[in-house]
């Protein structure tokens, strides 16, 4: 299988740069896979799991979202976060989830509701990611 270049960037800096044979990313329309020679594409990245295949190995990262584009043999992902399962703290995620759920119960402002709902969605995506990764370990 042919490889292509991937550059994953987060606000903390470069998360990954190198060749991969496949990258799967969560989008608002579902998970998509990018292979070598993929047609040009720009898409939002939804909270969820990024899967990278390199040299027969698979790497998994949790993301809170971002933007991705493919052009000229390069996939560039500008992600809010990209964290491995062992770098996530399940207790903190559960606390943030519970806090968001409490806030949602009392919000009347639509803009604040959307912000808190987005926070809740990100925490749920991280929990789902952790559960999948723990099952496969």
N, C-alpha and C positions, 0 to 999 in steps of 0.2 A: 504494500500500500504506500502511495506517495505521501510525503510530508509537506507541510507548509509552515510558515512562520506565524507565531502567536506572540502578541505583546499584551499582557494584562496589567493595567495600571490602577492603583487605588490612591485615595488621598494621602496615604502613608508613604507612597512611593511605588516602585515597580514591584508587582506581585509575582510575575513570571515573564520570562522572555526566552524563547527557544523554538525548536521545531516540534511539531506534534503531527500525528497521523489523523487525529479526529478530535473535535471539540464539540461537546453538547452543552447548550446554554438554555436556561429557562426564559421564555418570552411571554408576552401577554396572550399569545395564541397557542402556547404549549412549548414543549421542549423541542429544539431544533438541533440537528447535527451538521457540522461544517466539515467538509473534506477538502482535500487539495483540489484546486481548479474550480472552487465554488463560484457561482455567479456573484457579481457585486451586490451587496446587501447592507442596509442599515436597519437596525432594530433596537427596540428597548429590551433591556434585560430585566426580568422580573425577580423578586426574591425567590431563592431556591438553590439548586445545586448546579455547579459547573463541573463537568467531567472532561478530563483531558487524557488522551491516550498518547503515550510516547514510548517508543522502543518496547512495545508489548506490555507496558505497565499502565495502570490507570491511576489517576490522581483526582481527588474529589475536593471541591471547595464550596463552602456556603457563601452565598452573596445576598446582599440586601437589595440589589438592583443596579442599574446603570444603563449604558449604551454600548452596542457593539457594531462594528462595521467590517465588511470584507471587501477587499479590492487588491488586485495585483499580487495575489499569493500571500496576503497578510490578513490575519484576523486581529483586530485591535479591540480589546474590551476595556472600557473605562467604567470601573465598578466602584460602587459606594464602599463595599467591603469584599474581601475574598479570604476566607478563613478555613483552615483545615479543621477536621473534627476534634483533634486533640488540643486545639487552641481555644475552643469554645467552652464556656462555663455554663453547664446546664442549670445550676441553681440561679445564677444571675438572669438567665434567659427566662426561667419560670417566674422570677420576681417581676421582671419587666412586662411579661405577658399578663400577670395578675394585676399589675398597676394599670396597664392599658385597659383591661376589661372593667376595672372599677371606674376609671375616668369616663369610659363610653356610656356607662349607665346614667351619668348625670349631665352630659353635655347637651346644650341646646343650640350652640353656634355651629353652623354647617362647616365652616372652614376648620375650626378646632376639631370637629368630629372626623373630618377627612384626614387630618394630621394624625390623630390618635389611632384611627382605623389602619392607616399605613404602618404605624409602629407595631400594632398588633399583628398585622400580616407578616411583617419581617420576623417577629419573634416566633410565630407559628411555623414559618419556613425553616428557621434554624432548628426548632425542635424536631420537625419532620426529618431534616437532614441528619441530625444526631441519631435519631432512632434507626434510620436506614444504615448508617455507618456502623453502629454498635451491633446490629444484627449480622453484618457481614464480617465482623472481626473474629 
